């Protein structure tokens, strides 16, 4: 029996995301990203196709410097401008019943108390359909925007993140007991104050008295996602995440990553299946292989390769245009404090004696993560990834919403016929949908258990 996979719409509240330049395509609605109707249409489309979640990425600052300035970011629309994803969720929640919503929120954007309150509110409004993509932010501009004087060191970001998680867990899981709310109209008693607790957290980076201002939501803690690729990132993900995003060039690459992180899950006191592994790809579908390849070639005419290099200047924390083309990437990896895991992963994928250089990056990022073919051949490829241990996919748009419309209309029926995708939504919260047979709240193997005042179901 085929494994039923998870499928997420992966997008950004901006004119451009991943495949930069595609906003110029006449069939794209990316220029209408600040029009609420664009998002409501996308939410209805996703639920029609039994998509699991709309996952909205985010940035807390401009991507980085290229050719000595940030001018190209505005000129080409490279993840800029970017509007707040959190503001969209309430409206999309109201127009759907089952679709999940995952949004990125960096730890430097909101203090843990404020973020925990907003996330609990959304979880209430959605009846438990919310997830959080945990990021520490790798952009210097993001740190300068919130009072820091420089980008925090890579591994130090993860150390600070551990304390941030501790605070939100205390608020979500430990501040209110399950039976704190009485709601006795006749006696006029809403809640038992003895079962509502201040958290009195005093740490190196945060001081939070509490209590949590919001009563327990259906999931208490939203479903937790993370995308760490470095050593520190993998350790963090294995401790906290329920959904782990990965970048891989092949099923074999994915399998190696998954095996490594599953071993870390066990070392952290969890089980290998306590996390789902989700790869990123775009889908270009045709009625024949020839038609699909022709459509891919036509779309490629709009992809701006230099914009990809400008984006990854921010990712790597170095102006790629200013570096010597023959500079070894191993040397660059030692200098950057940004997303080190992605750079190290790229180096590791090439032959040991190849000594990749900056010049190789342009060639690499011009070969997009995508699957091109007929609905049947696309399903075959997705099955190969599933056989390697991948549990689902973030579908990246080339045109908005065209990529998703074609996937839902043509590929989804094939996946459903093969048992690789659900035909209807299961009841319950997002966590119950993603982990069939489990409870709405995190199990007792998760670090949240240390902050609970009551026993939660496994």
C-alpha positions as CSV (number, residue, x, y, z in Angstrom):
1,X,0.0,0.0,0.0
2,X,1.4,3.4,-1.0
3,X,2.3,5.9,1.7
4,X,-0.1,8.9,1.9
5,X,2.0,12.0,1.4
6,X,1.7,15.6,2.8
7,X,1.4,18.4,0.2
8,X,1.8,22.1,1.1
9,X,1.5,25.2,-1.0
10,X,4.8,27.0,-0.3
11,X,4.7,30.7,-0.9
12,X,5.7,34.2,0.3
13,X,3.7,37.4,0.7
14,X,5.8,39.1,-1.9
15,X,6.2,39.7,-5.6
16,X,8.9,37.0,-6.0
17,X,9.8,33.8,-4.3
18,X,12.5,31.2,-5.1
19,X,12.0,31.5,-8.9
20,X,12.9,35.1,-9.2
21,X,11.7,37.0,-12.2
22,X,8.5,34.9,-12.6
23,X,6.4,37.9,-11.4
24,X,6.8,39.2,-15.0
25,X,4.9,36.2,-16.4
26,X,1.5,37.4,-17.7
27,X,-0.3,34.5,-15.9
28,X,1.1,35.3,-12.5
29,X,-0.9,37.2,-9.9
30,X,2.3,37.8,-7.8
31,X,1.9,41.5,-8.3
32,X,-1.4,41.3,-6.5
33,X,0.1,39.8,-3.3
34,X,-1.3,42.7,-1.2
35,X,-4.8,42.0,-2.5
36,X,-6.7,39.8,-0.1
37,X,-8.8,38.3,-2.9
38,X,-5.6,36.7,-4.2
39,X,-5.1,34.8,-0.9
40,X,-8.7,33.9,-0.4
41,X,-8.7,32.4,-4.0
42,X,-5.6,30.5,-3.1
43,X,-7.0,29.1,0.1
44,X,-10.2,27.9,-1.6
45,X,-8.2,26.3,-4.4
46,X,-6.0,24.5,-1.9
47,X,-8.9,23.1,0.1
48,X,-10.6,22.0,-3.1
49,X,-7.5,20.0,-3.9
50,X,-7.2,18.5,-0.4
51,X,-3.8,20.2,0.1
52,X,-2.6,19.9,3.7
53,X,-1.4,23.4,4.4
54,X,-0.6,26.8,2.9
55,X,2.9,27.5,4.2
56,X,3.9,31.1,4.0
57,X,7.6,31.9,4.3
58,X,8.8,35.2,5.6
59,X,11.9,37.5,5.9
60,X,12.6,39.9,8.8
61,X,14.8,42.1,6.6
62,X,16.2,42.7,3.2
63,X,18.0,39.7,1.6
64,X,21.6,41.1,1.4
65,X,24.1,43.1,-0.6
66,X,24.9,42.4,-4.2
67,X,27.3,44.5,-6.3
68,X,27.9,46.6,-3.2
69,X,24.3,47.6,-2.5
70,X,20.7,46.4,-2.0
71,X,19.5,48.2,-5.1
72,X,18.9,45.0,-7.1
73,X,16.5,43.7,-4.5
74,X,14.1,46.6,-5.2
75,X,14.9,46.7,-8.9
76,X,14.2,43.0,-9.6
77,X,11.7,42.4,-6.7
78,X,13.9,39.8,-5.0
79,X,11.9,38.8,-1.9
80,X,11.2,42.6,-1.5
81,X,8.8,44.1,-0.7
82,X,7.5,41.4,1.6
83,X,4.3,41.8,3.7
84,X,3.5,40.1,7.0
85,X,2.2,36.6,6.6
86,X,0.5,36.5,10.0
87,X,-2.0,39.2,8.9
88,X,-3.4,36.9,6.2
89,X,-4.2,33.9,8.3
90,X,-7.4,35.1,10.0
91,X,-9.1,35.9,6.6
92,X,-8.0,32.6,5.1
93,X,-9.1,30.7,8.2
94,X,-12.6,32.2,7.8
95,X,-13.0,31.0,4.2
96,X,-11.9,27.4,4.9
97,X,-12.8,24.5,7.2
98,X,-10.0,21.9,7.0
99,X,-6.9,23.5,5.4
100,X,-3.9,24.0,7.7
101,X,-1.8,27.2,7.8
102,X,1.9,27.3,8.6
103,X,3.6,30.6,8.9
104,X,7.2,31.7,9.5
105,X,7.9,33.9,12.4
106,X,11.5,34.7,13.4
107,X,12.4,34.8,17.0
108,X,13.8,38.3,16.6
109,X,10.5,39.7,15.2
110,X,8.5,39.4,18.4
111,X,9.2,38.8,22.0
112,X,8.2,35.2,23.0
113,X,5.3,36.5,25.2
114,X,3.7,38.5,22.3
115,X,4.3,35.7,19.7
116,X,2.8,33.1,22.0
117,X,-0.3,35.2,22.4
118,X,-0.8,35.7,18.7
119,X,-0.2,32.0,17.8
120,X,-2.7,30.9,20.5
121,X,-5.3,33.3,19.2
122,X,-4.9,32.0,15.6
123,X,-5.1,28.4,16.9
124,X,-8.4,29.2,18.6
125,X,-9.8,31.0,15.6
126,X,-8.9,28.1,13.3
127,X,-10.0,25.4,15.7
128,X,-6.5,24.1,15.8
129,X,-5.2,24.4,12.2
130,X,-2.1,26.4,12.8
131,X,1.6,25.6,12.6
132,X,4.8,27.6,13.2
133,X,7.9,27.5,11.1
134,X,10.7,28.4,13.6
135,X,13.5,30.5,12.2
136,X,16.3,32.4,13.9
137,X,17.0,34.8,11.0
138,X,20.2,34.8,9.1
139,X,20.0,38.3,7.6
140,X,22.2,41.1,9.1
141,X,19.5,43.7,8.0
142,X,16.9,41.8,10.1
143,X,19.0,42.2,13.2
144,X,19.8,45.8,12.6
145,X,16.1,46.4,12.2
146,X,15.3,45.4,15.8
147,X,18.0,47.0,17.8
148,X,21.0,44.7,17.3
149,X,24.3,46.1,16.1
150,X,25.4,43.0,14.1
151,X,24.3,39.6,13.0
152,X,24.5,37.1,15.8
153,X,26.8,34.2,15.3
154,X,25.2,31.1,13.7
155,X,25.5,28.7,16.6
156,X,24.7,31.4,19.2
157,X,21.4,32.0,17.3
158,X,20.4,28.4,18.1
159,X,21.5,28.7,21.7
160,X,19.2,31.8,22.1
161,X,16.5,29.9,20.3
162,X,16.6,27.2,22.9
163,X,15.6,29.8,25.6
164,X,12.9,31.3,23.3
165,X,11.4,27.8,23.0
166,X,11.5,27.3,26.7
167,X,9.5,30.5,27.3
168,X,6.8,29.8,24.7
169,X,6.5,26.2,26.0
170,X,6.0,27.5,29.5
171,X,3.3,29.9,28.3
172,X,1.5,27.4,26.0
173,X,1.8,24.3,28.1
174,X,2.4,25.3,31.7
175,X,0.5,28.5,32.4
176,X,-3.1,27.1,32.3
177,X,-4.2,23.8,33.6
178,X,-6.7,21.9,31.5
179,X,-9.6,22.4,34.0
180,X,-8.8,26.0,34.9
181,X,-11.9,27.3,33.1
182,X,-15.1,26.8,35.0
183,X,-17.5,29.2,33.1
184,X,-20.2,28.9,35.8
185,X,-22.8,31.5,34.7
186,X,-24.9,31.1,37.9
187,X,-22.0,31.6,40.3
188,X,-20.3,34.1,38.1
189,X,-17.0,32.2,38.2
190,X,-15.1,32.1,34.9
191,X,-11.8,30.4,35.9
192,X,-10.1,28.9,39.0
193,X,-7.1,31.2,39.6
194,X,-5.3,28.5,41.5
195,X,-4.9,26.6,38.2
196,X,-3.5,29.6,36.2
197,X,0.2,30.1,36.8
198,X,2.8,32.8,36.2
199,X,5.8,31.3,34.5
200,X,8.4,33.6,36.2
201,X,11.0,32.9,33.6
202,X,14.3,34.7,34.2
203,X,17.0,33.6,31.7
204,X,20.0,35.0,29.9
205,X,18.0,36.6,27.1
206,X,14.4,36.8,28.3
207,X,12.5,37.7,31.5
208,X,8.8,36.8,31.4
209,X,6.5,36.8,34.3
210,X,3.2,35.6,32.7
211,X,0.7,34.2,33.0
212,X,-0.2,33.5,29.4
213,X,-3.0,35.8,28.4
214,X,-4.8,33.3,26.3
215,X,-6.6,30.2,27.6
216,X,-5.4,26.8,26.1
217,X,-6.1,26.5,22.4
218,X,-7.0,23.2,20.7
219,X,-3.4,22.3,20.1
220,X,-1.9,24.4,22.9
221,X,1.4,24.4,21.0
222,X,1.0,25.0,17.2
223,X,2.5,22.3,15.0
224,X,6.3,23.0,14.9
225,X,8.3,23.1,11.7
226,X,11.9,23.9,11.2
227,X,14.5,23.7,8.4
228,X,17.9,23.4,10.0
229,X,20.6,21.9,7.7
230,X,23.7,22.7,9.8
231,X,24.9,20.6,12.7
232,X,23.3,23.1,15.2
233,X,20.2,23.3,13.0
234,X,19.7,19.5,12.8
235,X,20.2,19.1,16.6
236,X,17.6,21.9,17.1
237,X,15.1,20.3,14.7
238,X,15.5,16.8,16.3
239,X,14.7,18.3,19.7
240,X,11.7,20.5,18.7
241,X,10.3,20.0,15.2
242,X,7.4,17.9,14.0
243,X,7.9,18.8,10.4
244,X,11.4,19.2,9.0
245,X,12.0,20.8,5.7
246,X,14.9,19.7,3.6
247,X,16.7,20.5,0.4
248,X,18.0,17.6,-1.6
249,X,19.1,17.0,-5.2
250,X,18.0,13.4,-5.2
251,X,16.2,10.8,-3.2
252,X,19.6,9.4,-2.1
253,X,20.5,12.8,-0.7
254,X,17.2,13.0,1.1
255,X,17.6,9.5,2.6
256,X,21.0,10.4,4.0
257,X,19.6,13.6,5.7
258,X,16.6,11.8,7.0
259,X,18.6,8.9,8.5
260,X,20.9,11.4,10.2
261,X,18.1,13.4,11.7
262,X,16.1,10.3,12.8
263,X,19.1,9.1,14.7
264,X,19.2,12.5,16.4
265,X,15.5,12.3,17.2
266,X,16.1,9.0,19.1
267,X,19.1,10.6,20.9
268,X,16.8,13.4,22.0
269,X,14.4,10.9,23.6
270,X,11.9,11.0,20.7
271,X,10.9,8.4,18.1
272,X,11.9,8.3,14.5
273,X,8.3,8.9,13.4
274,X,7.8,11.9,15.7
275,X,8.8,14.2,12.7
276,X,7.7,14.3,9.1
277,X,10.3,15.1,6.4
278,X,9.2,17.5,3.7
279,X,11.1,18.3,0.5
280,X,10.7,21.3,-1.7
281,X,9.9,21.1,-5.4
282,X,8.0,22.8,-8.2
283,X,5.7,20.9,-10.6
284,X,5.4,21.5,-14.3
285,X,2.8,19.2,-15.9
286,X,2.0,18.5,-19.5
287,X,-0.3,16.0,-21.2
288,X,2.9,14.5,-22.8
289,X,6.6,14.7,-21.7
290,X,7.3,16.9,-24.8
291,X,4.6,19.4,-23.8
292,X,5.9,19.5,-20.2
293,X,9.4,20.2,-21.4
294,X,8.2,22.9,-23.7
295,X,6.3,24.5,-20.9
296,X,9.3,24.4,-18.7
297,X,11.5,26.0,-21.4
298,X,8.9,28.8,-21.8
299,X,8.8,29.4,-18.0
300,X,12.6,29.5,-17.9
301,X,12.6,32.5,-20.2
302,X,11.2,34.5,-17.2
303,X,13.6,33.2,-14.5
304,X,16.3,35.7,-13.6
305,X,19.5,33.9,-12.9
306,X,21.3,36.9,-11.6
307,X,18.6,37.6,-9.1
308,X,19.2,34.1,-7.7
309,X,22.8,35.0,-7.1
310,X,21.7,38.2,-5.4
311,X,19.3,36.3,-3.1
312,X,22.0,33.8,-2.1
313,X,24.4,36.7,-1.4
314,X,22.1,37.3,1.5
315,X,21.8,33.6,2.4
316,X,25.6,33.2,2.5
317,X,26.3,36.6,4.0
318,X,28.7,37.6,1.3
319,X,28.4,39.7,-1.9
320,X,28.8,37.0,-4.5
321,X,29.4,39.6,-7.2
322,X,32.4,40.9,-5.3
323,X,34.1,37.5,-4.7
324,X,36.7,36.0,-7.0
325,X,35.0,33.4,-9.2
326,X,37.6,30.8,-8.3
327,X,37.3,31.3,-4.5
328,X,36.7,27.9,-3.0
329,X,33.4,27.5,-1.3
330,X,35.0,25.8,1.6
331,X,36.8,29.1,2.3
332,X,33.5,31.0,2.1
333,X,31.9,28.6,4.5
334,X,34.5,29.4,7.1
335,X,33.8,33.1,6.7
336,X,30.0,33.3,6.8
337,X,27.7,33.3,9.8
338,X,24.5,33.1,7.8
339,X,22.9,29.9,6.5
340,X,26.0,27.8,6.9
341,X,24.1,24.5,6.5
342,X,23.0,25.2,2.9
343,X,26.5,26.1,1.8
344,X,28.0,23.0,3.5
345,X,25.3,20.9,2.0
346,X,26.1,22.2,-1.5
347,X,29.8,21.4,-1.0
348,X,29.1,17.9,0.3
349,X,27.0,17.0,-2.7
350,X,29.9,17.4,-5.2
351,X,32.7,15.0,-5.5
352,X,35.3,15.3,-2.8
353,X,38.1,16.3,-5.1
354,X,36.0,18.8,-7.1
355,X,36.8,21.8,-4.8
356,X,33.7,23.8,-5.9
357,X,34.1,27.6,-6.3
358,X,31.9,30.7,-6.3
359,X,31.5,30.3,-10.1
360,X,29.8,27.0,-9.6
361,X,27.0,28.6,-7.6
362,X,25.4,30.3,-10.6
363,X,25.2,27.0,-12.5
364,X,23.9,25.2,-9.4
365,X,21.1,27.7,-8.6
366,X,20.0,27.8,-12.3
367,X,19.0,24.2,-12.1
368,X,15.8,24.6,-10.2
369,X,14.2,22.2,-7.8
370,X,11.3,20.9,-9.9
371,X,9.7,17.9,-11.5
372,X,8.7,18.1,-15.1
373,X,6.4,15.6,-16.8
374,X,3.0,14.0,-17.2
375,X,0.8,13.5,-14.2
376,X,1.8,9.8,-14.2
377,X,5.6,10.4,-14.5
378,X,5.4,13.1,-11.8
379,X,3.6,10.6,-9.5
380,X,6.4,8.1,-10.3
381,X,9.0,10.6,-9.3
382,X,7.2,11.6,-6.1
383,X,7.0,7.9,-5.2
384,X,10.7,7.5,-5.6
385,X,11.2,10.3,-3.1
386,X,8.7,8.7,-0.8
387,X,10.6,5.4,-1.0
388,X,13.6,7.3,0.3
389,X,11.8,8.4,3.4
390,X,10.3,11.7,2.4
391,X,6.8,12.2,3.9
392,X,5.7,15.2,1.8
393,X,6.4,18.1,-0.4
394,X,6.3,21.9,-0.3
395,X,5.1,22.8,-3.8
396,X,6.8,26.0,-5.0
397,X,5.0,28.2,-7.5
398,X,6.4,29.4,-10.7
399,X,3.2,31.2,-11.6
400,X,0.6,32.2,-9.0
401,X,-1.8,30.4,-8.8
402,X,-1.2,28.6,-12.1
403,X,1.4,26.1,-10.7
404,X,-1.1,25.0,-8.0
405,X,-4.1,24.9,-10.3
406,X,-2.4,22.6,-12.7
407,X,-1.1,20.4,-9.9
408,X,-4.5,20.1,-8.3
409,X,-6.4,19.6,-11.5
410,X,-4.0,17.1,-13.2
411,X,-1.6,15.5,-10.7
412,X,-3.7,15.2,-7.6
413,X,-6.3,12.8,-9.2
414,X,-3.4,10.4,-10.2
415,X,-1.9,10.6,-6.7
416,X,-5.3,9.9,-5.1
417,X,-5.9,7.0,-7.4
418,X,-2.5,5.5,-6.3
419,X,-3.3,6.1,-2.6
420,X,-0.5,8.6,-2.3
421,X,-2.8,11.5,-1.4
422,X,-6.0,11.7,0.6
423,X,-9.4,12.1,-1.1
424,X,-10.9,14.0,1.8
425,X,-9.7,15.6,5.0
426,X,-9.7,13.7,8.3
427,X,-11.4,15.4,11.2
428,X,-9.5,17.2,13.9
429,X,-6.6,19.6,14.3
430,X,-3.7,20.0,12.0
431,X,-1.6,17.8,14.3
432,X,-4.2,15.1,14.2
433,X,-4.4,15.3,10.4
434,X,-0.6,15.1,9.9
435,X,-0.2,12.4,12.5
436,X,-3.2,10.1,12.2
437,X,-4.1,8.3,15.4
438,X,-2.3,10.9,17.6
439,X,-3.8,13.5,19.9
440,X,-4.3,17.2,19.2
441,X,-1.5,18.0,21.6
442,X,2.2,17.1,21.6
443,X,3.1,13.8,23.0
444,X,5.0,13.2,26.2
445,X,8.3,12.6,24.4
446,X,8.5,16.2,23.3
447,X,10.4,18.8,25.5
448,X,7.1,20.5,26.3
449,X,6.4,17.8,28.8
450,X,8.8,19.4,31.2
451,X,6.6,22.5,31.5
452,X,3.2,20.9,31.9
453,X,1.1,21.2,35.0
454,X,-1.2,18.5,33.8
455,X,-0.7,15.2,32.0
456,X,-1.3,15.3,28.3
457,X,-2.3,12.3,26.2
458,X,0.4,10.6,24.2
